[in-house]
Amino acid sequence: MNPYPVHIDRIRRKEYSLLNKTTYLDHAGSTPHPKSLMKDYQKLMNAHLFGNPHSQSPSSLQSTEGVETARLRMLHFFRADPEHFDLVFVANATAALKLVAEGVRGHAKSRLWFGYHADSHTSLVGLRELASAGSRCFFTDTEVATWLSEDFDFPNDELTDGRARNVGLFAYPAQSNMNGRRLPLDWPGKLRKCASKGNTELYSVLDAAAFVATAQLDLSDHENAPDFTALSFYKIFGFPDLGALIVRKGVGHVLLKRRYFGGGTVDMVINGADDVWHATKQGALHEALEDSTPAFHSIAALHCALDVHTRLYGCMSNVSQHAGHLAALLYSRMASLVHSNGTLVCTIYKHSASDYHDPRTQGPTIAFNLRTCRGTWIGKSDFERLATLNNIQLRTGGVCNPGGIASYLDLSPREMRENYAEGLRCGNGIDEMNGKPTGIIRVSLGAPSHMQDVETCVSFVARFVDVESNQDVQLDYPNPSGRRKASSRRFFWARRKQATGIYTPKSWDAEHAVEMMTQDIQAVQAASCSSEFKGEQCYLPEKEAVLDLMVLDKKSLKDAVQ
């Protein structure tokens, strides 16, 4: 199955040589850039002189033309009619969300109320801290649907002149960045109908960052489209590192009362002792919202990115079909892995309403954890270290989705507070507390994913079949005389000056830890005749000690551990 204009084998061979020696399974984080994109961008930059757009010189006018053309091209890419929508260039999706909150918060004589879905990225959840009129978390889709149809309420005290005192935002992701499930896209239209029934200023915010990577964002129905849509272009193209806020022009005025102004967004500023005043630009909406100089070099790269993406993949519908097909295969094969006693190897966190064969309900992302044949959890950190040593790149942890983690791992607010009090921090390697995982393993596919990526992932996960405990998990590392194995609970390291370390269970006493670590380190030292291992270091987290891997001996280990 190949929906692309060019066969995926050729695309991978010609455009993604960096993927030849690795299995990349983190497209939800960022998809890799194709080689021809960088070549085209280099050619563009070497052929043209781009000046600061805030001028009238030939080089500046060329930049301005490039920025405005890119704005229109990207609106067309998302099927957004420029008559009804404007696109504001920002650093990333997070910056877009902050811009909305900042603008609405400054709306005249109003306070901000914020409603949000629990399955949201941290960057979206963080807007609740700006909501002076309160906030509400919707824990399920059913709760949202009921609110929009039968139980609509909004804290909306009126001012003496009859205007609404509060302005509200309802925000949610088009796709969960945790497990890829896709949420209903008809909520903004329903919200608009509810808000129009009374004296209510309530606007919709769609976090489309995860969604746009492998799906067509379609804003052609402007009457039912979100008021504000946040996204990042690198999720789609791999480059440039740039984001956008797409705004329905009919509601753009609510962003114009924000307090901060930057260069390029004002027509006049007075710095008088008794007269402090400024006039915001009154032309196109983006002129009043794009603070300072736009990232005109990065915006220029969008032209190259869009051209290459279209040449390779045709359209986003093709990407959705390709990535969805591979994800359905991967899900099916992972879900069928069982231990000899019949218990499942993978606990997959799939929403009950999602279907990997239906792109309307599910994106190409799988969130899961592993169990031993005895039912105990295999640590996500151990799994990731093993994956890294096998040239597999994926994501583990809380993945910046606190609501999704709490829901699927059945963690109550009390448990999460207790876990924090007991030392749990983002990325600190604590995988299980009180019998529950603290995070998940996430694999995600994208436009350049290949069937071989699926095969490699399944084969790797299958190595955990009939594993009885964490200590039985084995890793391989290079040795000129053959292959040797060591328990991942004892030792891990990464190359090229990345985080390295020795992992010792708390149940081990110092003597036991030293003995086990010595065996592993001696094995690595035996393999160190290859120059790529020179200068490696190891890290003892509990002691905050960094030791030279090549000169470690039993005595230095004992001194470090005790």
C-alpha positions as CSV (number, residue, x, y, z in Angstrom):
1,M,0.0,0.0,0.0
2,N,1.6,3.3,-1.1
3,P,-0.7,6.4,-1.5
4,Y,2.2,8.7,-2.3
5,P,3.2,10.1,-5.7
6,V,6.7,8.6,-5.0
7,H,7.1,5.1,-3.5
8,I,7.9,5.2,0.2
9,D,11.1,3.0,-0.4
10,R,12.4,5.7,-2.7
11,I,11.4,8.5,-0.4
12,R,13.3,6.9,2.5
13,R,16.3,6.1,0.4
14,K,16.7,9.5,-1.1
15,E,15.3,11.9,1.5
16,Y,15.9,10.3,4.9
17,S,19.3,8.7,5.0
18,L,19.5,9.7,8.7
19,L,16.9,7.1,9.3
20,N,19.0,4.2,7.7
21,K,20.6,3.2,11.0
22,T,17.8,3.9,13.4
23,T,14.1,3.2,13.9
24,Y,12.5,6.6,14.5
25,L,9.2,6.3,16.4
26,D,8.6,9.8,17.8
27,H,6.9,11.6,15.0
28,A,4.4,13.0,17.5
29,G,7.3,14.9,19.0
30,S,8.7,16.0,15.6
31,T,8.9,14.4,12.2
32,P,12.4,14.4,10.6
33,H,13.0,16.8,7.8
34,P,13.6,15.5,4.2
35,K,17.0,16.1,2.7
36,S,15.7,18.0,-0.3
37,L,14.0,20.5,2.0
38,M,17.3,21.6,3.5
39,K,18.9,21.7,0.0
40,D,16.2,23.8,-1.4
41,Y,16.3,26.1,1.6
42,Q,20.1,26.5,1.3
43,K,19.7,27.3,-2.4
44,L,17.0,29.9,-1.6
45,M,19.1,31.6,1.0
46,N,22.2,31.7,-1.2
47,A,20.2,33.1,-4.1
48,H,18.3,36.0,-2.4
49,L,19.1,38.8,0.0
50,F,16.3,39.1,2.7
51,G,16.1,42.2,4.8
52,N,14.1,43.1,7.8
53,P,10.5,43.5,6.7
54,H,10.1,46.7,8.7
55,S,11.6,48.8,6.0
56,Q,11.1,49.7,2.4
57,S,14.4,48.6,0.9
58,P,14.4,46.1,-2.0
59,S,15.6,43.3,0.3
60,S,13.0,44.2,2.9
61,L,10.2,44.3,0.4
62,Q,11.3,40.9,-0.8
63,S,11.1,39.5,2.8
64,T,7.6,41.1,3.2
65,E,6.4,39.5,0.0
66,G,7.7,36.2,1.1
67,V,6.0,36.4,4.5
68,E,2.7,37.5,3.1
69,T,2.8,34.8,0.4
70,A,3.6,32.2,3.0
71,R,0.7,33.3,5.1
72,L,-1.7,32.9,2.2
73,R,-0.2,29.6,1.2
74,M,-0.6,28.1,4.7
75,L,-4.1,29.4,5.0
76,H,-4.9,27.5,1.8
77,F,-3.1,24.4,3.1
78,F,-5.5,24.4,6.0
79,R,-8.5,25.2,3.7
80,A,-9.0,28.5,5.5
81,D,-10.5,31.3,3.4
82,P,-8.5,34.5,3.9
83,E,-11.8,36.4,3.8
84,H,-12.7,34.7,7.1
85,F,-9.4,33.8,8.7
86,D,-6.0,35.4,9.4
87,L,-2.8,33.6,10.3
88,V,-0.4,35.0,12.9
89,F,3.1,33.6,12.9
90,V,4.5,32.7,16.3
91,A,7.3,30.6,17.7
92,N,5.2,27.4,18.3
93,A,1.8,26.2,19.3
94,T,2.5,27.1,23.0
95,A,3.2,30.7,22.0
96,A,-0.1,30.7,20.0
97,L,-2.0,29.6,23.1
98,K,-0.4,32.2,25.3
99,L,-1.2,34.9,22.8
100,V,-4.9,34.0,22.9
101,A,-5.0,34.0,26.7
102,E,-3.1,37.2,26.9
103,G,-5.4,38.9,24.4
104,V,-8.7,37.7,25.9
105,R,-7.5,38.5,29.4
106,G,-7.0,42.1,28.4
107,H,-10.4,42.4,26.9
108,A,-12.1,45.6,28.2
109,K,-13.7,45.3,31.6
110,S,-13.7,41.6,31.6
111,R,-12.4,38.6,33.5
112,L,-11.3,35.3,31.9
113,W,-13.1,32.0,32.5
114,F,-11.4,28.9,31.1
115,G,-12.8,25.5,30.4
116,Y,-10.6,22.7,29.1
117,H,-10.6,19.0,28.3
118,A,-8.6,16.8,30.7
119,D,-6.8,15.1,27.8
120,S,-4.8,18.2,27.0
121,H,-1.2,19.2,26.7
122,T,0.4,20.9,29.6
123,S,0.8,24.1,27.6
124,L,-3.0,24.3,27.2
125,V,-3.8,23.4,30.8
126,G,-1.4,26.2,31.9
127,L,-3.9,28.8,30.6
128,R,-6.1,28.2,33.6
129,E,-3.7,30.1,35.8
130,L,-4.7,33.3,33.9
131,A,-8.4,32.7,34.5
132,S,-9.4,35.2,37.1
133,A,-13.1,34.1,36.7
134,G,-12.3,30.5,37.4
135,S,-11.8,27.4,35.4
136,R,-13.4,24.0,34.8
137,C,-11.9,20.7,33.7
138,F,-14.1,18.5,31.5
139,F,-12.9,14.9,32.3
140,T,-14.8,13.1,29.4
141,D,-16.2,13.7,26.0
142,T,-19.6,12.9,27.4
143,E,-19.3,15.7,30.0
144,V,-18.5,18.2,27.2
145,A,-21.4,17.0,25.0
146,T,-23.8,17.3,27.9
147,W,-22.5,20.8,28.7
148,L,-23.0,21.9,25.1
149,S,-26.5,20.4,24.7
150,E,-28.3,20.1,28.0
151,D,-26.4,21.6,30.9
152,F,-24.8,24.7,29.5
153,D,-23.6,27.1,32.2
154,F,-21.1,29.9,32.3
155,P,-20.3,32.4,35.1
156,N,-21.6,35.5,33.4
157,D,-22.4,38.3,35.8
158,E,-23.4,41.5,33.8
159,L,-22.0,45.0,34.1
160,T,-24.4,47.9,34.8
161,D,-24.4,48.7,31.1
162,G,-25.6,45.2,30.2
163,R,-22.4,43.9,28.7
164,A,-20.9,40.6,29.9
165,R,-18.4,40.9,32.7
166,N,-16.7,37.6,31.9
167,V,-15.1,36.4,28.7
168,G,-14.7,32.6,28.4
169,L,-12.4,30.2,26.5
170,F,-13.2,26.6,25.9
171,A,-10.1,24.7,24.8
172,Y,-9.3,21.2,23.8
173,P,-6.9,19.2,21.6
174,A,-7.9,17.9,18.2
175,Q,-5.7,14.9,18.9
176,S,-4.4,13.7,22.2
177,N,-0.6,14.0,22.3
178,M,-0.6,11.0,24.7
179,N,-2.3,8.2,22.8
180,G,-3.3,9.8,19.5
181,R,-7.1,9.5,20.0
182,R,-8.9,12.2,18.1
183,L,-11.6,14.3,19.7
184,P,-14.8,15.6,18.0
185,L,-14.3,18.6,15.7
186,D,-17.9,19.8,15.9
187,W,-17.6,21.2,19.4
188,P,-16.6,24.7,18.3
189,G,-19.8,25.1,16.2
190,K,-22.0,23.8,19.0
191,L,-20.3,26.1,21.4
192,R,-20.9,29.1,19.2
193,K,-24.7,28.3,19.1
194,C,-24.8,28.0,22.9
195,A,-23.0,31.3,23.3
196,S,-25.3,33.1,20.9
197,K,-28.4,32.2,22.9
198,G,-27.5,34.7,25.6
199,N,-25.3,37.6,26.5
200,T,-22.2,35.4,26.5
201,E,-18.8,35.9,25.1
202,L,-17.4,32.4,24.9
203,Y,-14.8,31.4,22.3
204,S,-13.3,28.1,21.2
205,V,-9.6,27.2,21.2
206,L,-8.3,24.2,19.3
207,D,-4.8,22.8,19.9
208,A,-4.1,21.2,16.6
209,A,-0.4,20.6,17.0
210,A,-0.5,16.8,17.2
211,F,-3.4,16.5,14.7
212,V,-1.9,18.4,11.8
213,A,1.2,16.2,11.7
214,T,-0.8,13.4,10.0
215,A,-4.2,14.7,9.2
216,Q,-5.9,17.4,7.1
217,L,-7.0,20.4,9.1
218,D,-10.0,21.6,7.3
219,L,-11.3,25.1,8.2
220,S,-13.5,25.5,5.1
221,D,-16.7,25.7,7.1
222,H,-15.9,29.0,8.8
223,E,-19.2,29.2,10.7
224,N,-18.4,26.0,12.6
225,A,-14.6,26.3,12.7
226,P,-12.7,27.0,15.9
227,D,-12.2,30.7,16.8
228,F,-8.5,30.1,17.5
229,T,-6.4,27.3,16.2
230,A,-2.8,26.7,17.5
231,L,-0.2,24.6,15.6
232,S,3.5,24.0,14.9
233,F,4.9,23.6,11.4
234,Y,7.8,21.4,12.4
235,K,5.2,18.7,13.4
236,I,4.2,18.6,9.7
237,F,7.4,19.3,7.8
238,G,10.2,18.7,10.2
239,F,11.5,22.2,9.6
240,P,11.3,25.1,10.2
241,D,10.8,25.5,14.0
242,L,7.8,27.9,13.7
243,G,4.2,28.0,14.7
244,A,1.0,29.7,13.9
245,L,-2.3,31.0,15.4
246,I,-5.2,30.9,12.9
247,V,-7.9,33.4,14.0
248,R,-11.5,33.7,12.8
249,K,-11.6,37.4,11.8
250,G,-15.1,37.7,13.2
251,V,-13.7,37.3,16.8
252,G,-10.2,38.8,16.2
253,H,-11.2,42.0,18.1
254,V,-11.0,40.2,21.5
255,L,-7.2,39.9,21.1
256,L,-6.6,43.5,20.4
257,K,-6.9,44.7,24.0
258,R,-3.8,42.9,25.3
259,R,-1.6,45.1,27.4
260,Y,1.8,44.3,25.9
261,F,2.8,45.7,22.6
262,G,6.0,45.1,20.6
263,G,7.8,46.7,17.7
264,G,5.9,46.5,14.5
265,T,2.4,46.2,16.2
266,V,1.9,49.9,16.9
267,D,1.6,53.1,14.8
268,M,2.4,55.5,17.6
269,V,4.0,55.4,21.1
270,I,4.3,58.3,23.5
271,N,6.7,58.2,26.4
272,G,5.7,61.4,28.1
273,A,6.0,62.1,31.8
274,D,2.3,62.6,32.2
275,D,1.1,61.3,28.9
276,V,1.8,57.6,28.3
277,W,-0.1,56.3,25.2
278,H,0.2,54.0,22.2
279,A,-1.9,53.3,19.1
280,T,-2.2,49.7,18.0
281,K,-2.1,49.1,14.2
282,Q,-5.6,49.1,12.8
283,G,-5.0,47.2,9.5
284,A,-4.8,43.4,9.2
285,L,-5.2,41.5,12.4
286,H,-1.8,39.9,12.2
287,E,-0.1,43.3,12.1
288,A,-1.3,44.0,15.6
289,L,-0.3,40.6,17.0
290,E,3.1,39.7,15.5
291,D,5.4,41.4,18.0
292,S,8.7,42.6,16.7
293,T,10.4,41.4,13.5
294,P,8.7,38.3,12.1
295,A,11.0,35.2,11.7
296,F,11.3,36.0,8.0
297,H,14.1,33.5,7.3
298,S,12.1,30.7,8.9
299,I,9.0,31.8,7.2
300,A,10.9,31.7,3.9
301,A,11.7,28.1,4.7
302,L,7.9,27.3,4.7
303,H,7.8,27.8,1.0
304,C,10.5,25.1,0.6
305,A,8.8,22.9,3.1
306,L,5.4,23.0,1.5
307,D,6.8,22.5,-2.0
308,V,8.8,19.4,-0.9
309,H,6.0,18.0,1.1
310,T,3.6,18.2,-1.8
311,R,6.1,16.7,-4.2
312,L,6.8,13.8,-1.9
313,Y,3.4,13.1,-0.3
314,G,0.9,14.8,-2.5
315,C,-1.6,15.8,0.2
316,M,-2.3,15.3,3.9
317,S,-5.0,12.8,3.1
318,N,-2.3,10.6,1.7
319,V,-0.2,11.0,4.8
320,S,-3.2,10.1,7.0
321,Q,-3.9,7.0,4.9
322,H,-0.2,5.8,5.0
323,A,0.5,6.5,8.7
324,G,-2.9,5.2,9.8
325,H,-2.4,1.9,7.9
326,L,0.9,1.3,9.5
327,A,-0.4,2.3,13.0
328,A,-3.3,-0.2,12.6
329,L,-0.9,-3.0,11.8
330,L,1.4,-2.1,14.7
331,Y,-1.5,-1.9,17.1
332,S,-2.9,-5.2,16.0
333,R,0.4,-7.0,16.4
334,M,1.3,-5.4,19.7
335,A,-2.1,-6.2,21.1
336,S,-1.7,-9.9,20.1
337,L,1.6,-10.4,22.0
338,V,1.0,-12.8,24.9
339,H,3.1,-14.6,27.4
340,S,3.1,-18.4,27.6
341,N,0.6,-18.3,30.4
342,G,-1.8,-16.4,28.2
343,T,-1.4,-12.9,29.8
344,L,-0.9,-9.9,27.6
345,V,2.6,-8.4,27.2
346,C,1.3,-4.9,26.3
347,T,-1.2,-2.8,28.3
348,I,-2.3,-0.4,25.5
349,Y,-4.0,2.8,26.6
350,K,-6.6,3.2,23.8
351,H,-9.8,5.2,24.2
352,S,-13.0,3.2,24.0
353,A,-14.3,5.3,21.2
354,S,-11.2,5.2,19.0
355,D,-10.5,2.8,16.1
356,Y,-7.1,2.5,14.4
357,H,-9.0,1.9,11.2
358,D,-10.9,5.2,11.5
359,P,-8.8,8.3,11.1
360,R,-11.7,10.4,12.4
361,T,-11.2,8.8,15.9
362,Q,-7.5,7.8,16.0
363,G,-4.1,9.1,14.9
364,P,-1.0,7.0,14.4
365,T,0.1,6.9,18.0
366,I,0.2,4.1,20.5
367,A,0.6,4.6,24.3
368,F,1.4,1.5,26.3
369,N,3.3,-0.2,29.2
370,L,4.7,-3.7,29.5
371,R,4.0,-6.4,32.0
372,T,6.0,-9.4,32.9
373,C,4.4,-12.9,32.7
374,R,3.8,-12.5,36.5
375,G,1.9,-9.4,36.0
376,T,4.4,-6.9,37.3
377,W,5.3,-3.8,35.4
378,I,8.5,-3.4,33.3
379,G,9.9,0.0,33.9
380,K,9.5,2.5,31.1
381,S,13.0,3.9,31.7
382,D,14.6,0.4,31.4
383,F,12.6,-0.1,28.2
384,E,13.8,3.2,26.7
385,R,17.4,2.5,27.6
386,L,17.1,-0.9,25.9
387,A,15.4,0.7,22.9
388,T,18.2,3.3,22.6
389,L,20.9,0.6,22.7
390,N,19.0,-1.1,19.9
391,N,18.8,2.1,17.8
392,I,15.1,2.6,18.4
393,Q,14.0,6.2,19.3
394,L,10.7,6.7,21.1
395,R,9.2,8.6,24.0
396,T,8.5,7.7,27.6
397,G,7.2,9.5,30.7
398,G,4.3,11.7,31.3
399,V,4.6,13.2,27.7
400,C,3.2,16.6,29.0
401,N,-0.3,15.3,29.3
402,P,-1.1,15.2,33.0
403,G,-4.9,14.5,32.5
404,G,-4.4,11.6,30.1
405,I,-1.7,10.0,32.4
406,A,-4.0,10.4,35.5
407,S,-7.0,8.9,33.6
408,Y,-5.4,5.9,31.9
409,L,-3.1,5.0,34.8
410,D,-5.9,5.5,37.4
411,L,-3.9,8.0,39.4
412,S,-6.0,10.1,41.8
413,P,-5.0,13.7,42.6
414,R,-4.0,12.4,46.1
415,E,-1.8,9.8,44.6
416,M,-0.1,12.2,42.3
417,R,0.6,14.6,45.2
418,E,2.0,11.8,47.2
419,N,4.2,10.6,44.4
420,Y,5.6,14.1,44.0
421,A,6.2,14.3,47.7
422,E,8.1,11.0,47.6
423,G,10.4,12.3,44.9
424,L,8.7,11.7,41.5
425,R,9.8,14.3,39.0
426,C,9.6,14.6,35.2
427,G,12.2,12.3,33.6
428,N,13.9,11.2,36.8
429,G,13.6,7.5,36.1
430,I,11.1,6.5,38.8
431,D,8.9,4.2,36.9
432,E,6.5,2.7,39.4
433,M,5.1,3.9,42.8
434,N,2.6,1.9,44.9
435,G,2.1,-0.7,42.3
436,K,1.2,1.7,39.5
437,P,3.3,3.1,36.5
438,T,4.2,6.7,36.7
439,G,4.2,7.2,32.9
440,I,3.8,5.5,29.6
441,I,5.8,4.4,26.6
442,R,4.7,6.1,23.3
443,V,5.5,5.2,19.7
444,S,4.2,7.3,16.9
445,L,4.4,7.1,13.1
446,G,4.4,9.8,10.5
447,A,4.6,10.6,6.8
448,P,8.0,8.9,6.2
449,S,7.4,5.9,8.4
450,H,8.1,2.5,6.8
451,M,6.8,-1.0,7.3
452,Q,10.3,-1.9,8.5
453,D,9.7,0.5,11.4
454,V,6.7,-1.5,12.4
455,E,8.6,-4.8,12.1
456,T,11.5,-3.6,14.2
457,C,9.2,-2.2,16.9
458,V,7.2,-5.5,17.1
459,S,10.3,-7.6,17.1
460,F,11.8,-5.5,19.9
461,V,8.7,-5.6,22.1
462,A,8.4,-9.4,21.5
463,R,11.7,-9.8,23.3
464,F,9.8,-9.2,26.5
465,V,7.6,-12.2,26.1
466,D,7.9,-14.5,29.1
467,V,10.2,-12.1,31.0
468,E,9.5,-12.8,34.7
469,S,10.9,-9.7,36.3
470,N,12.7,-6.4,35.6
471,Q,16.0,-8.0,36.5
472,D,15.6,-10.5,33.7
473,V,15.5,-7.8,31.1
474,Q,18.7,-8.1,29.1
475,L,20.5,-5.6,26.9
476,D,23.1,-6.1,24.2
477,Y,26.1,-3.9,23.7
478,P,29.0,-4.0,21.3
479,N,32.0,-6.2,22.0
480,P,34.8,-7.0,19.5
481,S,34.8,-10.6,20.7
482,G,31.1,-11.2,20.4
483,R,27.9,-10.1,22.2
484,R,27.6,-9.8,25.9
485,K,24.6,-9.0,28.0
486,A,24.0,-7.1,31.2
487,S,21.0,-6.4,33.3
488,S,19.5,-3.0,32.5
489,R,18.7,-2.6,36.2
490,R,22.4,-2.4,36.9
491,F,24.0,-0.3,34.2
492,F,23.2,1.9,31.3
493,W,25.1,4.5,29.2
494,A,24.6,6.5,26.1
495,R,27.1,7.8,23.6
496,R,28.0,11.2,22.3
497,K,28.0,12.8,25.8
498,Q,24.3,12.2,26.4
499,A,23.0,11.3,29.8
500,T,24.7,8.2,31.1
501,G,24.4,6.2,34.3
502,I,24.4,3.2,36.5
503,Y,21.0,2.1,37.9
504,T,21.0,0.3,41.2
505,P,17.7,-0.9,42.8
506,K,17.2,0.5,46.3
507,S,16.9,-3.1,47.5
508,W,20.6,-3.7,46.8
509,D,23.0,-3.0,49.6
510,A,26.3,-1.2,48.7
511,E,28.4,-4.4,48.4
512,H,25.9,-6.0,46.1
513,A,25.6,-2.9,44.0
514,V,29.4,-2.6,43.6
515,E,29.7,-6.2,42.7
516,M,27.0,-6.1,40.0
517,M,28.2,-2.7,38.6
518,T,31.8,-3.9,38.5
519,Q,30.8,-6.8,36.3
520,D,29.0,-4.6,33.8
521,I,31.6,-1.9,33.7
522,Q,34.4,-4.4,33.2
523,A,32.5,-5.7,30.2
524,V,32.2,-2.2,28.7
525,Q,35.9,-1.6,29.3
526,A,36.7,-4.8,27.5
527,A,34.8,-3.4,24.5
528,S,36.5,0.0,24.7
529,C,39.3,-0.8,22.2
530,S,37.0,1.0,19.7
531,S,37.7,4.7,19.8
532,E,34.0,5.6,20.0
533,F,33.9,4.5,23.6
534,K,36.8,6.7,24.7
535,G,35.9,9.4,27.2
536,E,32.6,7.7,28.2
537,Q,31.4,8.6,31.7
538,C,28.9,7.1,34.1
539,Y,26.6,8.9,36.5
540,L,25.4,7.8,39.9
541,P,22.1,9.6,40.4
542,E,21.7,9.1,44.1
543,K,25.3,10.4,44.7
544,E,25.2,13.0,42.0
545,A,28.6,11.6,41.0
546,V,30.0,11.5,37.5
547,L,32.8,8.9,37.0
548,D,35.1,8.1,34.1
549,L,33.9,4.8,32.7
550,M,37.3,3.8,31.4
551,V,39.2,4.1,34.7
552,L,36.6,2.8,37.1
553,D,37.6,-0.1,39.3
554,K,35.9,-1.8,42.3
555,K,37.5,0.4,44.9
556,S,36.4,3.7,43.2
557,L,32.9,2.3,42.8
558,K,32.7,1.3,46.4
559,D,33.8,4.8,47.4
560,A,31.2,6.4,45.2
561,V,28.3,4.2,46.2
562,Q,28.9,4.3,50.0
